[in-house]
Amino acid sequence: MDKVQLGPQPYMSVMPALLVGANVKGKPNYMTAAWATVACMAPPMVCVAVNHARHTAKGIEENGTFSLNVPSAKQIVETDYCGITTGARADKSKVFESFYGKLETAPMAAGCPVNIECRVFKAVDCGSHTLYIGEVAEVYADRDCAKDGKPDISKIDPLVYSQSAYWQIGKQAGKAFSAGMAYKKK
Ligand SMILES: Cc1cc2nc3c(=O)[nH]c(=O)nc-3n(C[C@H](O)[C@H](O)[C@H](O)COP(=O)(O)O)c2cc1C
């Protein structure tokens, strides 16, 4: 074993590049977020860590709703722009065309292949960031990016964030819940 200690850092090595949508004073705002994941299966929940200073945080607090939008690699410029520009100083409401769903106050980016509409279940103040856990009200997917009732990663072509860069998904390495069947006890 040859390990180096990298120190306590919150880096998962592999993270999704998403857009958090929230209405701030009635206007859609989109913020890039990589610190996001699934929180619960039943009821379905996702979560995202949002720094207190973000304009987006104001909108989530104001409405108790937000969206997670999955951009495709071809939206890299818009995605990164939303991560280097604050809605406090620039109007980001036209970067994506917005639509609203069941909750009526969580703007979703129509151009992103998958949109997850959430109502805040819990907001956990962790320090610099608040972890917003959202109960999923609905998932919207472009028709050609859905297969058997689920988002189809090969069609979505999502962005992965790691080491200050965006990456694209490579080839499938194997089937989950079955590759392990080949394990031979030592
Ligand atoms: C790739 C990338 C990932 C980011 N991930 C997060 C994140 O998970 N949480 C967060 O609070 N800020 C994150 N940021 C920073 C915000 O997106 C950035 O500060 C943005 O300008 C905030 O916009 P707002 O002030 O309009 O909300 C990320 C930025 C980039 C470029």
The ligand as an SDF file (V2000), in Angstrom:
LIG
                    3D

 31 33  0  0  0  0  0  0  0  0999 V2000
  -18.1220   23.8930  -12.1430 C   0  0  0  0  0  0  0  0  0  0  0  0
  -18.6740   24.7420  -11.0230 C   0  0  0  0  0  0  0  0  0  0  0  0
  -19.2780   24.1210   -9.9440 C   0  0  0  0  0  0  0  0  0  0  0  0
  -19.7980   24.8830   -8.8840 C   0  0  0  0  0  0  0  0  0  0  0  0
  -20.4170   24.2480   -7.8400 N   0  0  0  0  0  0  0  0  0  0  0  0
  -20.9710   24.9940   -6.8600 C   0  0  0  0  0  0  0  0  0  0  0  0
  -21.6940   24.3460   -5.8050 C   0  0  0  0  0  0  0  0  0  0  0  0
  -21.8920   23.1400   -5.7870 O   0  0  0  0  0  0  0  0  0  0  0  0
  -22.2010   25.1350   -4.8210 N   0  0  0  0  0  0  0  0  0  0  0  0
  -22.0440   26.4910   -4.8140 C   0  0  0  0  0  0  0  0  0  0  0  0
  -22.5240   27.1610   -3.8810 O   0  0  0  0  0  0  0  0  0  0  0  0
  -21.3740   27.1250   -5.8110 N   0  0  0  0  0  0  0  0  0  0  0  0
  -20.8620   26.4100   -6.8380 C   0  0  0  0  0  0  0  0  0  0  0  0
  -20.2120   27.0370   -7.8630 N   0  0  0  0  0  0  0  0  0  0  0  0
  -20.0870   28.5110   -7.8570 C   0  0  0  0  0  0  0  0  0  0  0  0
  -21.3690   29.2030   -8.3290 C   0  0  0  0  0  0  0  0  0  0  0  0
  -21.9270   28.5800   -9.4650 O   0  0  0  0  0  0  0  0  0  0  0  0
  -21.0540   30.6860   -8.6770 C   0  0  0  0  0  0  0  0  0  0  0  0
  -20.6000   31.3560   -7.5150 O   0  0  0  0  0  0  0  0  0  0  0  0
  -22.2290   31.4110   -9.2950 C   0  0  0  0  0  0  0  0  0  0  0  0
  -21.7700   32.6260   -9.8460 O   0  0  0  0  0  0  0  0  0  0  0  0
  -23.3500   31.7010   -8.3010 C   0  0  0  0  0  0  0  0  0  0  0  0
  -24.4050   32.2990   -8.9920 O   0  0  0  0  0  0  0  0  0  0  0  0
  -25.5570   33.1110   -8.2260 P   0  0  0  0  0  0  0  0  0  0  0  0
  -24.8890   34.1340   -7.3420 O   0  0  0  0  0  0  0  0  0  0  0  0
  -26.3490   33.7390   -9.3410 O   0  0  0  0  0  0  0  0  0  0  0  0
  -26.3450   32.1160   -7.4440 O   0  0  0  0  0  0  0  0  0  0  0  0
  -19.7050   26.3090   -8.9280 C   0  0  0  0  0  0  0  0  0  0  0  0
  -19.1000   26.9330  -10.0350 C   0  0  0  0  0  0  0  0  0  0  0  0
  -18.5960   26.1560  -11.0780 C   0  0  0  0  0  0  0  0  0  0  0  0
  -17.9680   26.8380  -12.2810 C   0  0  0  0  0  0  0  0  0  0  0  0
  1  2  1  0
  2  3  1  0
  2 30  2  0
  3  4  2  0
  4  5  1  0
  4 28  1  0
  5  6  2  0
  6  7  1  0
  6 13  1  0
  7  8  2  0
  7  9  1  0
  9 10  1  0
 10 11  2  0
 10 12  1  0
 12 13  2  0
 13 14  1  0
 14 15  1  0
 14 28  1  0
 15 16  1  0
 16 17  1  0
 16 18  1  0
 18 19  1  0
 18 20  1  0
 20 21  1  0
 20 22  1  0
 22 23  1  0
 23 24  1  0
 24 25  2  0
 24 26  1  0
 24 27  1  0
 28 29  2  0
 29 30  1  0
 30 31  1  0
M  END
$$$$
